[in-house]
Amino acid sequence: MAELEKAAVPDRPKLTCYWCVMAVLALLGVGVCWTMMAATAGQIPALEWQWLCGDDGLSSYGCSGVFASRYGKFLGLPLSLYGLLYFLSVAIWLIVFGHDAFNILLVAFLSVGLTVSVALLGILYLVLPGNCGWCLLVHVCNFLLIGAGLIAGWRCYRSGYRLSVRTCIPKAAVVGLIFVAMVGWAFAGMTGTMMVQYKQSYMQIAEDAEYQLWRFASQAPRELAIRPADHILGDPEAPIKFIIYKDFQCDSCTDAWRAIDGFRQEHPQPADIVVIVRHWPLARECNDQVSSNLHPYACRAAYAAEAAAVLGGDEAFWQYHQALVEQHKQLDRSPYLQIAEEIGLDRDRFVEVWTSQEVREKVAGDLETAKSLDFKGVPAIFLNGRFIGDAWRNPEVLKRMAADQLSGASTAASDPTSLPAPSQH
C-alpha cells in the first residue's frame, strides 16, 4: 500500500536551470540596488555616469533628479533600499528552499514585485520628466526574475508536484529571517526617534529668545554691501537691511522667506525695511561650496529666476520668485517654462537666456559674496551684517532685533567674545 502511495506522488520537474537563473538575477538585483544606494549617499559617482543616466536637459533630468523626486522615497527611506530587500529576500528564499522554492508563496511574492515594477515604470515615464538607466536596469532584472519564477511555478503546478510536510522547517527559517528583519526595522525606528529627541533638545536651546538676541548682538557686523545685480524689495537706504541666502528647493528657505517678507509687510513702518535675496543652491552643479547634491533642481531654478530678471527686470524676477516659492515642492516636474509663460515671458527668449552664460554668472556672483561669510547651509539670513540664525522663526525676536537696530541699543552679553562664530549653521 505504501508503495502505491509513493508511486502516486508525481516527481518534481527538473527546475535547476530556472533556479540558477533566478539566483543570478536576484544577486544582480542586490548589486544594482546597493550601487544605487551608495550613489545616492554620495559614496560612488554612479549617478553621474552619462552613458547610463543621460544628460540633464532644460526640462528633464537624470538619475539623481529621479531619486530626489517625491517618488524616490517611501516612508522616508529610498526605494533602492526596498529593492535591495526584495532581491535579497528572493535570494534567501532560493537558498533556504533549494529546488522546492517554486511554490504558491513565491509566486504571490513575485506578483507583488511585478505590480510595484509596473507602477514605478509608469511614474518614471508618464509622470516624471526623468531618465534613469539604473531604474530601468533594476526593473528589467526584476521582470526576468519574475518570468523565470512564474514559468517554474507553472511547471510545478502542471506536473501535480506538491511540497511535503518537510518544508515546514525551511518555512520556519524564512519566518525567522522575517522576524530578524522586523527587529532591524524596529531598531532603525528607535534610532530615528532618538535622533528626533536630540534635535528637539537642540531646537529648544537654539529657539530660546534670549539666547538668539544675545547671539545676534554679540557679533561684530559684517560688511555686506548692496550690489547692482542684487534683487531688492524696499529702499536700499532703509535702516533695517535683511540679506537672505536661499535655495528654491529648500523647505526651510521657503518658510524663512515667508516669515521675513511677512515681517516686512506687517511692520508699522515698512519703508524702514529692505530685503535682498541671493542664491545659494545646495547643488554641486553650480555651487562648489557644498559637498553633496542635496537639491539637484536648485541650480536650474536659480537660473530660471535670473532669466526672468534679464527679460522682465525686477518685477518679472519677483513674480517668478513668488511662483517658485509656491511650487517649491513641484520642481521635480520642471515647471520653469510654464511659469515663464504665465508671467508673460516669451518662451523661446526665456530658454535662450536661461541657458546663457549671463545668468550663470549672476548666480556665481551671489555665491562669491557668500564665501567670506562662511556659513554651511541655508537659509542664511543677515540683519545689518549680523547672522540671525533661526530667529526668523520667532516674530517677537525679529521685532526686538529690528528695534535694537533702529535705536542703536545693544543686548550683548557681558562677554560676547565667548560666542562661536555662526559658521556651523
Secondary structure, 3 states (H helix, E strand, C coil): CHHHHHHHCCCCCCCHHHHHHHHHHHHHHHHHHHHHHHHHCCCCCHHHCHHHHCCCCCCCECHHHHHHCHHHEECCEEHHHHHHHHHHHHHHHHHHHHHHCCCHHHHHHHHHHHHHHHHHHHHHHHCCCECCHHHHHHHHHHHHHHHHHHHHHHHHHHHCCCCCHHHHHHHHHHHHHHHHHHHHHHHHHHHHHHHHHHHHHHHHHHCCHHHHHHHHHCCCCCCCCCCCCCEEECCCCCCEEEEEEECCCCHHHHHHHHHHHHHHHHCCCHHHEEEEEEECCCCCCCCCCCCCCCCCCHHHHHHHHHHHHHHHHHHHHHHHHHHHHHCHHHHHHCCHHHHHHHCCCCHHHHHHHHCCHHHHHHHHHHHHHHHHHCCCCCCEEEECCEECCCHHHCHHHHHHHHHHHHHCCCCCCCCHHHCCCCCCC
